[in-house]
Amino acid sequence: MPDKKEKRYKWRRDDYRENTKGLLMVNTGDGKGKTTAALGVLVRAVGRGMKCCLIQFMKSKNDRYGEHESLEQLGVEVHTMGDGFTWDTKDMAQDIRTSEETWALCVEKMRSGDYDLLVFDEIVYVLDYRFLDIKRVLDEVRQIRESQPHLHIIMTGRNAPPELIEAADLVTEMKEIKHPFHAGIFAQQGIEF
């Protein structure tokens, strides 16, 4: 017999799906906080009993980040698929292959029907660098959202293409006002990673 908490969340999830519309959300801009905002939504969604998955396009699959530790403890599925940022790899052909493989995983997760919220972290960089075709990505997202009207998707990264901004339901631009890097303070554990 399920405990009260499990029963309550199952009921909320069914009710939630019946009375809402999934959103395509984009966090973009040159300021810090694009991934951080998406992670905040993930934490909120898990707290409401929603099934969530985070797929990271560029962070190295060989590294562990603070969000991995936290989200996995909360039961969020996490896939870090990248080879490192393009300025690290310096191999455009490999970056394109990695982007294609990561997008294939995104499509698999979208088509499964198993999720309420998917976060495609750093996909906007990949679209901006033209490692993936924006039209193909948006066509796939549109088709899947038609068959799964409850599905929420968050995409993060700088320089969101105009087509993505047009297709999205919610776009937030992070604007840098001041950043510690300019004062010689490098990325810090627990703050940036």
C-alpha positions as CSV (number, residue, x, y, z in Angstrom):
1,M,0.0,0.0,0.0
2,P,1.5,3.4,-1.0
3,D,2.2,5.9,1.8
4,K,0.2,9.1,1.9
5,K,2.9,11.2,0.3
6,E,3.2,8.9,-2.7
7,K,-0.6,8.9,-3.2
8,R,-0.9,12.7,-2.9
9,Y,1.8,13.3,-5.5
10,K,0.3,10.8,-7.9
11,W,-3.0,12.5,-7.6
12,R,-1.4,15.9,-8.1
13,R,0.5,14.8,-11.2
14,D,-2.7,13.4,-12.9
15,D,-4.6,16.6,-12.0
16,Y,-1.7,18.7,-13.1
17,R,-1.5,17.0,-16.6
18,E,-5.3,17.5,-17.1
19,N,-5.3,21.2,-16.3
20,T,-2.1,22.7,-17.7
21,K,-0.1,23.2,-20.9
22,G,3.5,22.3,-21.3
23,L,5.8,25.2,-21.9
24,L,9.0,25.6,-24.0
25,M,11.2,27.8,-21.9
26,V,14.5,29.4,-22.9
27,N,17.1,30.9,-20.5
28,T,19.6,32.9,-22.6
29,G,21.8,36.0,-22.4
30,D,25.4,36.8,-21.4
31,G,24.8,36.8,-17.7
32,K,25.3,34.1,-15.2
33,G,22.3,32.1,-14.1
34,K,20.9,30.3,-17.1
35,T,21.6,26.8,-15.9
36,T,21.0,27.8,-12.3
37,A,17.5,29.0,-13.1
38,A,16.7,25.8,-14.9
39,L,18.0,23.7,-11.9
40,G,15.7,25.8,-9.6
41,V,12.7,24.8,-11.7
42,L,13.9,21.2,-11.7
43,V,14.0,21.2,-7.9
44,R,10.6,22.8,-7.7
45,A,9.1,20.3,-10.1
46,V,10.5,17.3,-8.2
47,G,9.0,18.7,-5.1
48,R,5.6,18.5,-6.8
49,G,6.1,14.9,-7.7
50,M,7.0,15.5,-11.4
51,K,9.4,13.2,-13.2
52,C,12.4,15.2,-14.5
53,C,15.5,14.7,-16.5
54,L,18.6,16.9,-17.1
55,I,20.7,16.5,-20.3
56,Q,23.8,18.6,-20.5
57,F,25.3,19.1,-24.0
58,M,28.7,20.6,-23.4
59,K,29.8,19.9,-19.8
60,S,32.3,17.1,-19.9
61,K,30.9,13.6,-19.3
62,N,34.2,12.9,-17.3
63,D,33.4,15.6,-14.7
64,R,31.0,15.7,-11.8
65,Y,29.3,18.9,-10.9
66,G,27.4,19.9,-7.7
67,E,24.1,19.7,-9.5
68,H,24.7,16.1,-10.3
69,E,25.1,15.2,-6.6
70,S,22.0,17.1,-5.5
71,L,19.7,16.2,-8.3
72,E,20.5,12.5,-8.2
73,Q,19.7,12.5,-4.4
74,L,16.3,13.9,-5.4
75,G,15.7,11.2,-8.0
76,V,16.3,13.3,-11.1
77,E,17.9,11.5,-14.0
78,V,21.1,13.3,-15.1
79,H,23.0,12.8,-18.4
80,T,26.2,14.8,-19.0
81,M,27.1,14.0,-22.6
82,G,29.7,16.6,-23.6
83,D,33.4,16.6,-24.4
84,G,33.9,19.9,-22.8
85,F,33.2,23.3,-24.2
86,T,34.3,23.9,-27.8
87,W,37.2,26.1,-26.7
88,D,38.5,23.0,-24.9
89,T,38.0,20.4,-27.6
90,K,39.0,22.5,-30.6
91,D,37.6,19.7,-32.8
92,M,34.5,20.9,-34.6
93,A,33.7,17.5,-36.2
94,Q,33.8,15.8,-32.8
95,D,31.6,18.6,-31.3
96,I,29.1,18.0,-34.0
97,R,29.1,14.2,-33.4
98,T,28.7,14.8,-29.7
99,S,25.8,17.2,-30.3
100,E,24.0,14.8,-32.6
101,E,24.4,11.9,-30.0
102,T,23.1,14.2,-27.3
103,W,20.2,15.4,-29.4
104,A,19.3,11.7,-30.1
105,L,19.1,11.1,-26.3
106,C,16.9,14.3,-26.0
107,V,14.5,13.0,-28.7
108,E,14.4,9.5,-27.0
109,K,13.5,11.1,-23.7
110,M,10.9,13.4,-25.3
111,R,9.2,10.6,-27.2
112,S,9.1,8.2,-24.2
113,G,6.2,10.0,-22.6
114,D,7.8,9.3,-19.2
115,Y,8.6,12.9,-18.2
116,D,6.9,16.0,-17.0
117,L,10.0,18.3,-17.4
118,L,13.1,17.9,-19.5
119,V,16.1,20.3,-19.3
120,F,18.4,20.6,-22.3
121,D,21.3,22.4,-20.7
122,E,23.6,24.2,-23.1
123,I,21.7,23.3,-26.2
124,V,21.4,26.9,-27.2
125,Y,25.2,27.1,-27.6
126,V,25.0,24.1,-29.9
127,L,22.3,25.8,-31.9
128,D,24.2,29.1,-32.0
129,Y,27.4,27.2,-33.2
130,R,25.2,25.4,-35.8
131,F,26.3,22.0,-34.6
132,L,22.5,21.1,-34.8
133,D,20.0,22.4,-37.3
134,I,17.6,24.7,-35.6
135,K,14.7,23.8,-38.0
136,R,15.1,20.1,-37.3
137,V,15.3,20.6,-33.5
138,L,12.2,22.9,-33.5
139,D,10.2,20.6,-35.8
140,E,10.9,17.6,-33.5
141,V,10.0,19.6,-30.4
142,R,6.7,20.8,-32.0
143,Q,5.7,17.3,-33.0
144,I,6.4,15.8,-29.6
145,R,4.6,18.7,-27.8
146,E,1.5,18.1,-29.9
147,S,1.3,14.5,-28.8
148,Q,2.3,15.4,-25.2
149,P,0.7,18.7,-24.3
150,H,1.8,18.4,-20.6
151,L,5.5,18.2,-21.4
152,H,7.7,21.1,-20.2
153,I,11.1,21.7,-21.8
154,I,13.8,24.2,-20.7
155,M,16.7,25.1,-23.0
156,T,19.7,27.0,-21.8
157,G,22.7,28.9,-23.4
158,R,23.8,32.2,-24.8
159,N,22.7,33.7,-28.1
160,A,19.3,32.0,-28.6
161,P,18.5,32.0,-32.3
162,P,15.5,34.2,-33.3
163,E,13.6,31.0,-34.4
164,L,13.9,29.5,-30.9
165,I,12.8,32.8,-29.3
166,E,9.8,32.9,-31.6
167,A,8.8,29.2,-30.8
168,A,9.3,29.5,-27.0
169,D,6.5,30.2,-24.6
170,L,8.8,31.8,-22.1
171,V,12.2,33.5,-22.7
172,T,14.4,34.9,-20.0
173,E,17.5,36.9,-20.8
174,M,20.2,36.9,-18.1
175,K,22.1,40.2,-18.4
176,E,25.6,40.6,-16.9
177,I,25.9,43.7,-14.8
178,K,29.0,42.7,-12.8
179,H,30.9,39.4,-12.6
180,P,33.7,38.4,-10.2
181,F,35.7,37.0,-13.1
182,H,36.5,40.5,-14.2
183,A,38.0,41.1,-10.8
184,G,40.3,38.1,-11.2
185,I,38.1,35.7,-9.2
186,F,37.7,32.4,-11.0
187,A,34.8,29.9,-11.0
188,Q,34.2,28.5,-7.5
189,Q,32.9,25.2,-6.4
190,G,29.3,25.4,-5.2
191,I,28.7,28.6,-7.0
192,E,29.5,27.8,-10.7
193,F,30.0,24.1,-10.6
